[in-house]
Amino acid sequence: MSAQTDTPLGEIDAIFDRLKTRFASRATYSVDYRTYHLKQLGYMLKDNQQQIYDALKTDLDKGSWACDIEELYPIYNEIELAIRKLPEWMKTESRSKDAITTFKFISPRIVKQPKGVVLIIGPWNFPIQCVLIPLVNAIAAGCPVILKPSELSPAVSVLLSQLIPRYLDPEAYAVVAGGIEHATKLLEKEWGHIIYTGSTRVGRIVAAAAAKTLTPTTLELGGKSPVIVAECANIKVAMKRLLSLKQANIGQMCVSPDYILCVRSRVDELVSFCKNTLDEYWPKHPHPQSFLNTQATARLASKSGYNRQLSFLEHAEQQGTLIYRGETDEEKQRMGISLVLLDKGKDGGKVMQEEVFGPVLPIIVVEDLDEAIKYINDRPHPLALYGCTTTKKAQDRIIAETISGSLTFNDFGVATINRSLPFGGVGESGWGSYHGQDGFNTFTHNKPVLNSPFWTETIQTIRYPPLTPTKAWI
Ligand code: NAD
């Protein structure tokens, strides 16, 4: 972001107060208001599709295909679901299912109430969907919102700052464009809810700031998402799917497969299949479909991000563990997938200490499923865990013996786009979840409401002092 396009820091107080006033008016509560704004958001994306493509091209060199699949379609899906289901989600829930244990006569029920003004802080890697899906969920829940997109995706940030006030009620929805200083000032406020998507390091800062105002917080963080290749794996199908997801956004994706734990008996087959598939998927440059030319993916977003991947490759080369090198183009910051094979005693270096967040894919050799599960359990809980297995026995063991944000067998990244499932991490990969009804619930307070009828007075005498043994007996 540049100083010219940043929101002046001095304006933040007024924006926040404006949204608080709107919330207090309860204008954002009605189903009609919510539905109207969900539709408006959809029109905003449709009317300005080309500008969105252009902004994503500028920030990440994404082609239109990748913009549609990775950014726009997931948001349209969320909008469609919210509009269709909103009346059902908003409905007061009766809890008087059991007359004896729940005292049906006091009408126990859950009233769905918007929590208040929501703060959304987003990352650069999916700069549109990571702020607009939470926005869909917050609009559905009846909450006003301030969005703070990443300063590292400046074209998207500027575009959202221009479009949102044109399509949505400016008294209820606002974009604050800027970086750390802006986020820090925003985090001093008392919010109905904060949802932050980004690194675990900054997640700790956000959680500490939110603790000061006791603001409920959802943290959508990163980390290393492992893949287990078990003895019974269908390597051909699983690796075809894995490599196609790993190329999306050049691995700059929170649920991108970070490393593979492969049982020794299947390693040779796995390595040879991956090498052949990579050659087939991305023929060598100057072929128009080479990784350096393809429009189906992005570039590494920053020079430092590119150099970090390069340093992983250099280390692997020194260690003799680099078994397949993807093509690289420093000027375009493009880099094809590379494979690193780590067997006993081989030093993975930083690629095994940090989230890869790029096209390098380490393969670690383990003796069996026990060793793979232990490796995962010795580390922070991953956001996504993947299992390549064909037997129920192996699947049941992985389900029961590991903890992760999500667990998918024989496919990659699909849990993120399934609208019936919550999306979120556990432990160091995040707190809470959103998407679909779970997103609506995140920004909604489930308020228990009861109503004690006067006719019960005759049986209530037991509670009024003086409390005598006779009354207790009754
Ligand atoms: P980041 O943490 O550097 O930045 C994210 C946001 O935090 C930006 O808006 C930034 O302005 C703000 N920020 C940065 N420093 C801050 C500070 N000191 N105080 C307050 N706010 C601050 O993350 P990033 O590099 O943009 O994103 C990459 C990370 O995000 C990866 O780890 C990735 O796995 C993770 N991620 C997670 C998800 C998910 O849904 N779980 C989705 C996308 C990305």
Residues whose N, C-alpha, C, O or C-beta is under 5 A from the ligand:
A	BS01	NAD	I121 G122 P123 W124 K148 P149 S150 E151 G178 G179 I180 A183 T184 T197 G198 S199 T200 V202 I205 E220 L221 G222 G223 M253 C254 S429
